[in-house]
Amino acid sequence: MTAQKITIEPVTRIEGHAKVTIHMKEDNTVDHAYMHVNEFRGFEKFCEGRLYFEMPQITARICGICPVSHHLAAAKAGDAITGQTPPRPANLLRELMHMGQIIQSHGMHFFELAGPDLLLGFDAAPEIRSVVGLIGANPELTIKAVNLRKFGQEIIKTLGGRRLHPVFAVPGGVNKALTKAERDNILTGADAAIETLQLGLKIMKDWAEKNMEDIKKFAVFPTGYFGLTTPENGLELYNGDIRLIDSQGVEMERFQAANYLDYIQEHVEPWSYLKFPFYKKMGYPGGVYRVGPLGRLNLAQKIDTPLANEELKIFKSLNSGKPVENTLYYHYARLIEALFAVERACMLCEDPDILSTEILNTRKNYTGHGVGVLEAPRGTLIHDYTADENGKLLKVNLIVSTGHNNWAMSNAVDSVAKTYVKGPQIHEGMLNRVEAAIRAYDPCLSCSTHAVGQMPIQVEVLNPDGSLRQTLTRD
């Protein structure tokens, strides 16, 4: 008997393109599984030669799911290049747009991308395991989910003129003030958004109670955790220092975001276009860490909004106060963050400065170098620009949220494949669980690769001698 290689291509219900190869042993168990990011886009290189103030519009085109994150990170880098500190009202407005981004992205992922697995089952037929299947199974919930995303998108549109690729943040501030009528319109949708998220939290917790056996064996492993924090170690998505804790929750580093290169480095593997960041002092792979909702809630000791803070207390009890390592709890953490984002949007709207017209600082103290950092829905996003005296970019470095999680996603794929994929017959539900390991991280591979052409996903099952046994391809 010969060994088998299974290829899953493309991985579905994620943003971007990847494939998984599962290498089987002669005894029909998994030898090793790899996640291949076969997408290469080159944004860093082709941004060289552009002017720094173009970057909030250029980099937003990296992704149609989280354009606001790149838009705002680029603007923050521009602030640092020109030495223009935005007025407080401008920062409030930027953060409000960012909350809209968090709400729409997290809401879409839980209900429409991950939801089919949780609500319909990992083994549901592929033709119904989608948002279309959800409509048939629970049309009322599906409508609520769509309206939740719409609420977040309307915040973005109100501030930036459109839901996708907004024109809003500029170095030194923003280009549009918020009117009282616009503010009041945002607030009218908040109660329904909170209600939908609380329903989502109930669904998630009920599912977790019924599927605890899977949660406890589905890609559970220790890592560090990395992300922005408030001075009091609270959840922070827009400003703050970076905090890094180890797998036991002990703080290893706390530093200004602009100094990230003193602490992290990137490793390269030949089978992926996506790099593997790690904590320098511990090396690779000892210094790997996770970012995004699970990472941020493991870092946070509190949340400065009441409803989300109560949920954080429940989350912290899952592992007796130590970091939660279960990959499937990314979905739970994502809902808690979305709830925080709605509450925080309300707090921002109720701040008197949010209606101020003092929204742009035009005084420059040009430095030629700037780093913009925030917490995108998927994790810590870093834009680092160096420009000449005319503002033309000489060097661009982007470390995108999904890149930070690359090792964790790859390890999760290998772990889940070894747990669930058994021969000789490989059925689709086994492979969907492997995809779900990636899906839990809500990766944005369009953002994180810096491929030309099509990016399908294919699963290949190999025999021990490396010969091909079975191939599963998805167009």
N, C-alpha and C positions, 0 to 999 in steps of 0.2 A: 504494500500500500504506500502511496506517496502522500506527502504533505499537501496542504491546501492554503491558498491565499484568497481571502475574501476582500473585495473592494466595494466600498459604499461611495457612490459618486452620482450626484452631488449630495452633500448633507443638506437636509431640508429644514425649513422654518428657522433659518438664521439669515443674517444680513451678510452677503458676500459669498465666496465660493471656497469649498474645502472638500477633501475626500479622506476616507479612512481605509487603511489596509490592515487586515487582521491575518496574521500568520499563524497557521494551525500546526500542531504536532501530529505525529502518526496516530496517537491515541484519541484524536478528535477533540483535544482541548487546545486552548489558545497558548501559543508561545509568546507572542507580543503583538500589540496593536498600536498603530501609529496614526496620528492626525496630521495630514499634509495640507498646509495652506498653500495652494497652488496659484495664488493670485499675486500679481506684482503690478504696482501702479506708479511708483516713482514720484510721488508728490514732492518729496523733499528736494529732489534734484531739479525738477522743472520749475520750482518756485524761486530758485536762484536766479538773480537778475531782475526779478520783479521789485516793485517798490513796497516798502513795509506797510503802507496804509491800504494797499490792495488786498492784503492777506485776509482780513475778515470776510471778504466776498469770495476769494479764491478757495480758501481751505474749507469753507462751508460746503463746497461742491464735492468734497471727499465722500460725503455720505448724505443720503436722503432721509435717514432715520434720526441721526443726531447732528444736523447741521448747526444748530444753535450752540452746541458745545464747542465746535471748532471756531465758529464765529466769535464767541466771547473769549476763548483762550487766545485767539489771534489779536483781538483788541487789547487784552491785558498785556500781551507781549509788546504791542505797539505803545501802550502807556509807558512801559519801562524804557523803550528805545528813545522816546522823545522827552521823558521826564515829566509827562503830564499826568498828575494825579487827578482822577475824576472827582468831581464834587459828590458829596454824599447822596443827593437825589439820583444822580446818574448810576451810582453803584446799586442803589435800591431797585432801580428800573432794570438794570442788567440782571440782578439776581431774580427779579420777578419773572423775566423771560426764561431764565434758567429753570425756575420751578415749573413753568409750563412745559419745558422740554422733558424734565424728569417725569412729570405726570403722564404725558402722552406716550413716552417711550416705555416706561414701566407698565403702564396700563395695557398697552398693546401686547407687550411680551407675555404678561401673565395670562391674559384672557385669550389671545388669538394665536400666539406661537407655542407657549408651553401648555396652555389650557386644554387643547385636544388630548394630550397625553394624560393629564390628571382627570379630566372630566369624562373622557370617552375610553381611556385605558391604553396602555402601551401596546396591547395586542389587538386593538381595533383595526379594522380593515383600512389600508392606506387611503382609499377613496373617500372615506368619511372622516378620517383623522385629520381634520382641518377646521378652519373657521366655518366652512360650509356645513360640516357635521355638527358643529355647535349650534348653528342656527336651527337645524332640525331637532336637536336634542333639547335645547333650552332657548327659544327665541327671545324670551323676556330678558334673560341674563345677557345674551349677545347684544341686544339693543342698549342695555345699560353700559356694557363694555365699550361699545362704539361711542356713546355719548361721553364717557369718561375721557377717551382719547380726544374727542372733539373739544372738551373743556380745556385741556392743555394746549391744543393747537390754536384755540381762539385767543388765549393769552399771548401766544407768540405772534399771531396775526395782528392783534390790537396794537402791540408795540412795534413790530417790525414791518407791518404792511402786508405780509403774506405768511402763510403757514410754513412754507419751505424756503430755505435760503433767505432769511430776513436781511433787510437793510436797516441797521439800527445802531449798533455799537461802532464807535470810531475812537481812535487814540484820543484820550482825554475825556471821554464821556459817551454820550449818546446823541442822536440827531433829532429826537422827537420827545416832547413832553407828554405825559399822560393826563387826559382830561378827567374831570369828575364823573362825567357820564360813562366814560370808558371804564374807570375804576369801579363804579357801581355795577356795571354790567358783568364784570369779572366776578364780583362778590355774589351775584345772584346764582351762579352755577356751582358754588362751593359746596353747599349742603348735599346736593345730589351726588357730587363727586365723592364726598366723604362716605355717603351711604353705600355707594357701589364698592368702594375699597373695603369697607367693613364687611360687606357681603363676601368679597373676595377672600378676606382674612378668615372668615368662618369656613368657606369652602376649603381653603388650604389646610386649616387645622383639622377639619373633619377628615380630609383625605389623609393627612399625616397619621392620625390616630388609627385609621384602617390599614395603612400601608407601612407601619413602623418597621416591620421586618426588612422591607426594601430600603427604607431610609437609612437603616443602620449598616447595610452592606453595599450601598450604592456609592462608590467612590468616596470613601471616608478616609482622610489622611491628614497628617499635620503639615502645616506650613507657617510662615510668618504672615502678617497682615499689614497693609500699607495704605495710607490715605491721608487726606486733610483732616484737621481737627480744630476745634475751638480751643481757646486757652484753658478751658476747664475740662478738656477731653470730651466735649460734646460732639454730636453729629454735625458735620460741616460739609457743604457741597460747593461753596463758591470761593471762600477765602480761607486763610489760615495757614499754619505751619503743617509740614508733613510729619506724621508719626508712624513709626514702625515698631510692631511688637512681635515677640516670638510665639511659638506654638502654644506656650503656656500662658500667654497674655502679659508677659513681662516686657516693659518698654526697652527697646534697644537703641533707638535713635529718635530724636526730635530736631528738625532743622527747617530753615527757611526754604521754601519751595524752589527758589532760584538757584540754590546750591545743590540741586539733585545729583549732578555729576560727581560730586565728592562722595556719594553714597551708593549709587547704583551703576551697574555695568551691563552690557548686553552680550549674551552668548549666541553662537550661530551653529545650527545643525544643517547637514547637507540635504535633508529631506523636507525642508520647509523654508518658504520665503519669509516667515515671521520669526523675528529674533526672540531670545529668551532673556529678559532682564533678571538681575539678581542683586542681592546686597553684597557689596564688595568685600566687606570684612569677613564674610563667611564663605565666599567663593561659590562656584556652581558645581552641583545643584544644591549644596547645603544652604545657600542664602536665598532660595526661591521664596516667594510670598504671593499672596492673593490680594486682589483689589475688587472693587465693585460692592454691591449691596452686602454680601456676607462679610467681606473684609471690613467694610465701614462700620457695620454693627458690632463686629468683634472689637474694633478699636474704640467705639463710643461707650462712654460710661453713663451717658444720659442723652436725651433729646429734648431740646428746648421748646417743644410743643406738647400739650397735655395728652392727646389721644395716642400719638405715636410713642410717647415716653412710656405709657402704660403697656403698649405692645412690646417695647424694648425689654421691659422687666420680664415678660413671659419668655421672650427670646433668650435672655440671659440665663433663665432657669433650665434651658434645654440641656446644658452641659455643666450645671452647677457653678455658673459664673465664669468658667474657662471658655476659651474660644470654641465656637461651634464649627466642627470640621465636616459636617455632612453636606455634600454637594447639593442635594435636593432642597436643602433649606435656603439656597439662594432665592428660590421662589417666594418663600415666606419673608425673607429680608427685603426683597424688592417691593412687596406690598406695604411693609412698614415705612419704607422710604417714600413711597408715593403718598401715603397718608401724611407724613411729615411735610411733603412738598405742598399739598393742598393747604394744610394749616399754616405753613410759612407764607404762602402766597396771600392768605387772608391777613396775616400780621403785617406784611409789606404794604398791602393796599390800605390798611388802617393807619399807617405811619403818615403824619401830616406832610413830611418832606416828599412823599411819593408824587405829589401834585405840583411840586416846585418846577419853575422853568430854569433854574440854575443847573443846567445839565451838561455843560461843556467847559473844561478848563483849556484855554488857548495858550497859556504861558508854557513855553518849552524850555527844557534844559537837556539838550540832546546828548545821549550817551552812546548810541550806536549798537547797543546790545540789550535784548529784553527777553525775559522768560515769562510766559503766561501759563498759569496752572489752575485748574479747577477739577471738580469731580463730575465727569460725564456720567450718564446713566450706568455705563459699564465699568467705570473706575477712573483712576487718576489720569488726567490728560495733560500732557506737557508740550507746549510750543516754545521753541528756543530759536531766536533769530539774531543774526549778526548782520549789520548793514554798514555801508561806507558813508562818507560824509554827505553824500547826496540822497541817502535813504534807500539805495539799491541793495538788495539782499545778497550777501556774500556766502552765507551758510544758513541752512535751515535744518533743525533736528526736531522730529516729532516722535515722542514716545506715547503711543496711544493705549487707551485703557485695555483693550483686548491683548495687546502685547505683554503687559504685565502678567496676565493670566495664562500665557502660552504654556508654560510648564505644567500648570495645574490642569488645564484642559487636556493636554497630552497624557498626563498621568491618569486622569479620570477615564479617558477612552480606554487605556490599557487595563485599568482596574475593572471597569464595567464589562469589557469583553471577556476577561478571564472569569468573571463571576457568572455571566449569563449566557455566553455563546458556547454551546456544546454540540458536537457532531453526533452521528455522521450527517444528519439532515439539519440544515440551518434554516430556520423559519424567520419570516420578516419581523416578527415581534422582538426577537433577540437583537436584530440589527437596529431596530428603532430605539432600543434602550441604549445602545452605544451612541447613536445620534443624540439622544436625550442628555447624555453626559456632557456633550458640547453645548447643547441648547440651554442647559441650566445656567451657563455663564453668559448667555445672551450675547455671543460674540459679534463684533462688527468687523468682519475681515476686510471690507472695503476700506475702512479707516486704518486698519493696523498694518497693511502691507504697503509697502512704499516702492494681475498678471495680464499680461497682455493677452487678449483673446478670450475665449470662453473658459468658464471655470466649472466644469461638471464635477459631480461626486460619484465615485465608483468604489465598491467594496470588492476586493480580491481575496480569495481564500487560497493559501499556498500549502503545498505538501512540505514535509520536513526537508526534502531535497531542493526546495525552492521552485519546483514546477507548479504551474497553475492548476488548481483543482476546480474552482468555481468562481465566476464573476457575476456580481449583481450591479447593474448600472441604472441610474435614474437620469432621465433627460431633463 
